[in-house]
Amino acid sequence: MIEIKNVSKSYIQGEKIIDHLNLEIKDGEILGFLGPNGAGKTTVIKMMTGILGIDEGDILIDGKSIKDEPYEAKKNIGLTPDSPDIFLNLKGIEYLNFIGDIYQIETSERIKKIKELSKKFEMYDALNEKIESYSHGMRQKIIIIGVLLHEPKNWILDEPITGLDPKAIYDLKTMMKEYAQKGNVVFFSTHILEVAENLCDRVAIINKGKILFLGTVKELQDKMKENTSLEELFMEIIEDD
Amino acid sequence: MIKNIILLTKISTRNVFENFKIFDKKGINKKSIYVWLIVVVLIAITYLSNEILNVLEDYGQINIFLDVLFAMIMIIMFMQIIISCMNTLYFSKDIDNFLIFPIKTKELLLSRIFTMLNMSYLTEGIFLLIPLILYGTFTMAGSTYYFSVMIAFLLLPMFPVLLVSSVFLIIVNLKKQIKNRNQFQIVVTILFIAIIVLLEVLFMKCIISTNVDYQEIGSSLESIVTKVNASMLIVNPLIHVLEQTNILVNLLKVLGIYAIMYIILIFIENKMYIKNILKTKEYYKQKIKKKVDLEKTCKLQNISKAYIKNDFKSLFGNTIFFIQIIYPVCITIIMIMVIAISFRLGSMANNQELYDLIAELKLNREGICIILGVCQIVFSFINISISAISRQGKSAIFMKYIPIDLHKQVLLKNVPQSFISCIISIDLLIAIKMVFISVSWINIICLLPICIAMGILNSYIMLIVDIKRPIMNWNTEMEVLKQNGNKIFQYVWTIVVVLILMYAYNILKNTYMLMLILFILFTGVWMILDKYVKIQNKKNKLFKNII
């Protein structure tokens, strides 16, 4: 479970990027985090994962404060960052082994999971190649495999769909659903509203550092005009703000 | 055609120079650390040139100055061009962007050549111009000399650029297939630099093998340098132009050589340049068929071991990092040994007078401080810790979300440079023992922990600098060190260490030597512990720029 409690953040004094944000994501839930560019989505994700400090409030990951108990909290997080251009000098398998060592995954379990996940994402044959030779989508996939390798209780994804081919998007969505069904949290930010519409249990719409809406897509539609698409609802909320 | 070449050169040159941020909208960027670095280097070169010219004038050997200066600048320029040539001709991102336009191969090649020339002019401007002007004032040269300086300035870098480019064009063509771009680049560059270093070692050996008489050193040095310069075809004619002997004939000689070199280059370009560019691009398309053997490759390792191994991989697995960081360290280690061995087996073995003179030398307080000062200067050439975070680029944020304590990560990141510092310390102390035969092994063993402590402290401080001021958004690996203004902190720290050693010597010169050794050792250890505690307490603040 992730609890964001009254969190604020500002880069320039007096200008709050995130303004007293409250959000709770329960176990087994998929929450889509929507918002226009510059709304504060990545900032929230960076605070949740310990990349950015928190000015006010606190974030609890399975009851552990990311501020006060970062080590314990981080053990339960898996992050898929927005840019997949990391560890380009390593081979795919070297990267996965590095992750396996950092999270101390036993050899037999590691082999089993790497085989299973890489075959699922059609990456098995590319594991012996350097990540720098991968396409954008393949880089994204190797990072996702790396996250799922250590099975974190809370899977956080920053714009995960960007750059993936339709099959990979389908596989990822299936995997996110399966992952949540096992009782884990799946929290992701996206610009692609259709993904949120048919994947999320709840959506949170953020703009200028504040949550404008939190609820199911159905609740959102009920609240606004009937028979409109999520895209139109999203635009309506943002414009109202 | 010329218009296109100028345009392409402008774009590429701007890309190179923008990284240094030397210019802003108003002109020279006074906030750029590079501007100040250049100023410091220029002051140092002015001072050194002035001192050397004074000494040479006293011994009536002022003519050697031009020979040695040109030999040195050619070595610097050759090194620079060899390191950047492969990248500029084949692997630069600019080439990918230019290939989509209707540009002739000749235009593309010449624009790459001119880009390298522009980089060389900057180097020349820093290292050659002031010494040449000072030489002019010492010899009371007239206006023709200064006009000749301008001609020599423009013509000199063309030789290494044309030569190295032609050789690289042929080498790439010789390979039917470039299966591994990184390995290929490393092998070719190392081979080239090894040749240059070998020449340098032979040159050094010739100098230190000569007699201790200054007059004889002068004339012997002049004959060696003239021979070295003669091998570079255009150097001696250009020196003659500066010395105002047969200006026209020598100038024509240089232009003739360049005309031949240009014809050869264009001939090679016609036959192979574009074909080879496309060949190097194919590298990425090739799939390595060898499948991974999970049973063999997947083995659970200790977290610290895996973390350190990953850092070493980033140094050894990347061509540019290897050439810019690891290779100079290897060269330094080899050079220290080669110089010591050649001095011991050459000069000392053949000159009893010199042998007796050195055998009489005892290790005293000054000696200890000088050895430690030299050790610190050698440490300042190691760029592992100062680029530890920057090398990772965007991957550096990984450090912040993995479940490993940030302080522990600092300690682990410190290991590669500390390890290399240990090797250098041992290498240097053995070299000292080989030359200064009277220094006992006990003295060497006592000095070793101090050198190692200095190495660890140096690495620790440089790592903190990089954590506080990381360069995470780079496009090519070349920018990591080229753009790294943090290097200035390394120079400042080296000066601080030298001052501390001087201070320690001054206050403890009348006490036991052991006191001096213990004082320096404890100062080093205390500083390491101080940094350790400070990082532990302020780790979150320290990492705040890694986002």
Boltz contact constraints between the chains, C-beta under 6 A:
constraints:
  - contact:
      token1: [A, 49]
      token2: [B, 401]
      max_distance: 6.0
  - contact:
      token1: [A, 50]
      token2: [B, 400]
      max_distance: 6.0
  - contact:
      token1: [A, 50]
      token2: [B, 401]
      max_distance: 6.0
  - contact:
      token1: [A, 51]
      token2: [B, 397]
      max_distance: 6.0
  - contact:
      token1: [A, 51]
      token2: [B, 400]
      max_distance: 6.0
  - contact:
      token1: [A, 51]
      token2: [B, 401]
      max_distance: 6.0
  - contact:
      token1: [A, 51]
      token2: [B, 547]
      max_distance: 6.0
  - contact:
      token1: [A, 52]
      token2: [B, 547]
      max_distance: 6.0
  - contact:
      token1: [A, 71]
      token2: [B, 403]
      max_distance: 6.0
  - contact:
      token1: [A, 74]
      token2: [B, 403]
      max_distance: 6.0
  - contact:
      token1: [A, 75]
      token2: [B, 403]
      max_distance: 6.0
  - contact:
      token1: [A, 79]
      token2: [B, 401]
      max_distance: 6.0
  - contact:
      token1: [A, 83]
      token2: [B, 394]
      max_distance: 6.0
  - contact:
      token1: [A, 85]
      token2: [B, 394]
      max_distance: 6.0
  - contact:
      token1: [A, 86]
      token2: [B, 394]
      max_distance: 6.0
  - contact:
      token1: [A, 86]
      token2: [B, 395]
      max_distance: 6.0
  - contact:
      token1: [A, 87]
      token2: [B, 395]
      max_distance: 6.0
  - contact:
      token1: [A, 89]
      token2: [B, 314]
      max_distance: 6.0
  - contact:
      token1: [A, 89]
      token2: [B, 317]
      max_distance: 6.0
  - contact:
      token1: [A, 89]
      token2: [B, 318]
      max_distance: 6.0
  - contact:
      token1: [A, 93]
      token2: [B, 292]
      max_distance: 6.0
  - contact:
      token1: [A, 93]
      token2: [B, 297]
      max_distance: 6.0
  - contact:
      token1: [A, 97]
      token2: [B, 298]
      max_distance: 6.0
  - contact:
      token1: [A, 98]
      token2: [B, 306]
      max_distance: 6.0
  - contact:
      token1: [A, 98]
      token2: [B, 310]
      max_distance: 6.0
  - contact:
      token1: [A, 101]
      token2: [B, 301]
      max_distance: 6.0
  - contact:
      token1: [A, 101]
      token2: [B, 306]
      max_distance: 6.0
  - contact:
      token1: [A, 102]
      token2: [B, 402]
      max_distance: 6.0
  - contact:
      token1: [A, 107]
      token2: [B, 298]
      max_distance: 6.0
  - contact:
      token1: [A, 107]
      token2: [B, 299]
      max_distance: 6.0
  - contact:
      token1: [A, 107]
      token2: [B, 300]
      max_distance: 6.0
  - contact:
      token1: [A, 110]
      token2: [B, 298]
      max_distance: 6.0
  - contact:
      token1: [A, 111]
      token2: [B, 294]
      max_distance: 6.0
  - contact:
      token1: [A, 111]
      token2: [B, 298]
      max_distance: 6.0
  - contact:
      token1: [A, 127]
      token2: [B, 292]
      max_distance: 6.0
  - contact:
      token1: [A, 128]
      token2: [B, 288]
      max_distance: 6.0
  - contact:
      token1: [A, 128]
      token2: [B, 290]
      max_distance: 6.0
  - contact:
      token1: [A, 128]
      token2: [B, 292]
      max_distance: 6.0
  - contact:
      token1: [A, 129]
      token2: [B, 288]
      max_distance: 6.0
  - contact:
      token1: [A, 133]
      token2: [B, 284]
      max_distance: 6.0
